[in-house]
Amino acid sequence: KALLSDFCRECDFVFNLAGVNRPKDDGEFMKGNFGFASELLKTLEKHGNRCPVMLSSSIQATLVGRYANSVYGESKLRGEELFFDYAAKTGAKVFVYRFPNLFGKWCRPNYNSAVATFCNNIANDLPIRVDNEKTELELLYIDDLVSEMLDLLEGKEHRCDFSGTDTVLKSDGRYCAIPVTYRVTLGE
């Protein structure tokens, strides 16, 4: 907590990329996603630091379709609401990104990247499992995410709203988005 306090006192911009996505029990989602976001914002506020703050959320926060009963998505949505409330209360700029499925170099197989898992399994002659070939994935390449984060630092973020799980780029949107993603079905 002391280190967080020091950083929150001195920082000029916060990228909140922290989160829990593979807990031992579902209660850890709220503690790790909502709880840390709450502690971060309270600490910034305690120091009177109204620097811009970015939140990495998830498309699962839409709670639509296959994400409707996602405890993880609910914890991310609560974190988003916390950030938007913080902006209204303090006047600080907040940037909330709902990331789809990430892929790219250094992703861990069998963790949270289907692409990394498929690549690893195919390269090692291991079986791959597809439960529904019609499932569509929206994929975000890690280098495209990094480019957007650099644009964000320069005030050139891309704004959007959501229609279900679909990103709708919009200059006055509530959310932010990476404008380049890829859609595939698992049967392709």
NORZIHU-V787650 format. One record per backbone hydrogen bond with DSSP energy under -0.5 kcal/mol. CO is the residue of the C=O (numbers start at 1). NH is the residue of the N-H. E is the energy in kcal/mol with one decimal. If there is no record, write none. Layout:
co->CO nh->NH e->E
co->CO nh->NH e->E
This chain:
co->1 nh->5 e->-2.5
co->2 nh->6 e->-2.3
co->3 nh->7 e->-2.6
co->4 nh->8 e->-2.7
co->5 nh->9 e->-1.7
co->6 nh->10 e->-1.5
co->7 nh->11 e->-2.2
co->12 nh->52 e->-0.7
co->14 nh->16 e->-0.7
co->14 nh->54 e->-3.1
co->15 nh->17 e->-1.3
co->16 nh->56 e->-2.3
co->25 nh->28 e->-1.9
co->26 nh->29 e->-1.5
co->26 nh->30 e->-0.7
co->27 nh->31 e->-1.6
co->28 nh->32 e->-2.8
co->29 nh->33 e->-2.7
co->29 nh->34 e->-0.6
co->30 nh->34 e->-0.7
co->30 nh->35 e->-2.8
co->31 nh->36 e->-0.7
co->33 nh->37 e->-1.2
co->34 nh->38 e->-2.5
co->35 nh->39 e->-2.2
co->36 nh->40 e->-2.9
co->37 nh->41 e->-2.4
co->38 nh->42 e->-2.4
co->39 nh->43 e->-2.1
co->40 nh->44 e->-2.3
co->41 nh->45 e->-2.5
co->42 nh->46 e->-2.4
co->43 nh->47 e->-1.5
co->44 nh->49 e->-2.5
co->45 nh->48 e->-1.5
co->48 nh->50 e->-0.8
co->52 nh->14 e->-2.2
co->53 nh->95 e->-2.4
co->54 nh->16 e->-2.9
co->55 nh->57 e->-0.8
co->55 nh->97 e->-2.6
co->57 nh->99 e->-1.5
co->58 nh->61 e->-2.3
co->59 nh->62 e->-1.8
co->60 nh->63 e->-1.6
co->64 nh->67 e->-2.1
co->65 nh->68 e->-2.1
co->67 nh->70 e->-1.9
co->69 nh->71 e->-0.7
co->70 nh->74 e->-2.3
co->71 nh->75 e->-2.1
co->72 nh->76 e->-2.1
co->73 nh->77 e->-2.6
co->74 nh->78 e->-2.3
co->75 nh->79 e->-1.6
co->76 nh->80 e->-2.3
co->77 nh->81 e->-2.5
co->78 nh->82 e->-2.0
co->79 nh->83 e->-2.0
co->80 nh->84 e->-2.5
co->81 nh->85 e->-2.5
co->82 nh->86 e->-2.2
co->83 nh->87 e->-2.2
co->84 nh->88 e->-2.0
co->85 nh->89 e->-2.4
co->86 nh->90 e->-2.8
co->87 nh->91 e->-2.3
co->93 nh->53 e->-2.3
co->95 nh->55 e->-2.9
co->95 nh->97 e->-0.6
co->96 nh->176 e->-2.8
co->97 nh->57 e->-3.7
co->97 nh->99 e->-0.8
co->99 nh->59 e->-2.3
co->100 nh->102 e->-0.5
co->101 nh->140 e->-2.8
co->103 nh->142 e->-2.5
co->104 nh->107 e->-1.6
co->108 nh->111 e->-0.8
co->108 nh->112 e->-0.7
co->108 nh->113 e->-0.6
co->113 nh->117 e->-2.2
co->114 nh->118 e->-2.9
co->115 nh->119 e->-2.8
co->116 nh->120 e->-2.5
co->117 nh->121 e->-2.7
co->118 nh->122 e->-2.7
co->119 nh->123 e->-2.6
co->120 nh->124 e->-1.5
co->121 nh->126 e->-3.7
co->122 nh->125 e->-1.4
co->132 nh->135 e->-1.8
co->133 nh->187 e->-2.1
co->135 nh->186 e->-2.3
co->137 nh->139 e->-0.6
co->137 nh->184 e->-2.3
co->138 nh->101 e->-2.0
co->139 nh->182 e->-2.5
co->140 nh->103 e->-2.2
co->141 nh->144 e->-0.9
co->141 nh->145 e->-1.7
co->142 nh->146 e->-2.4
co->143 nh->147 e->-2.1
co->144 nh->148 e->-1.9
co->145 nh->149 e->-2.2
co->146 nh->150 e->-2.1
co->147 nh->151 e->-2.3
co->148 nh->152 e->-2.6
co->149 nh->153 e->-1.7
co->150 nh->154 e->-0.9
co->151 nh->154 e->-0.7
co->151 nh->156 e->-2.8
co->152 nh->155 e->-1.9
co->157 nh->159 e->-0.5
co->158 nh->177 e->-2.5
co->159 nh->170 e->-2.1
co->160 nh->175 e->-2.3
co->161 nh->168 e->-2.8
co->162 nh->164 e->-0.6
co->163 nh->166 e->-2.0
co->166 nh->163 e->-2.5
co->167 nh->169 e->-0.6
co->168 nh->161 e->-2.0
co->170 nh->173 e->-2.3
co->175 nh->160 e->-2.4
co->176 nh->98 e->-0.8
co->177 nh->179 e->-0.6
co->179 nh->181 e->-0.6
co->182 nh->139 e->-4.0
co->184 nh->137 e->-3.5
co->185 nh->188 e->-1.8
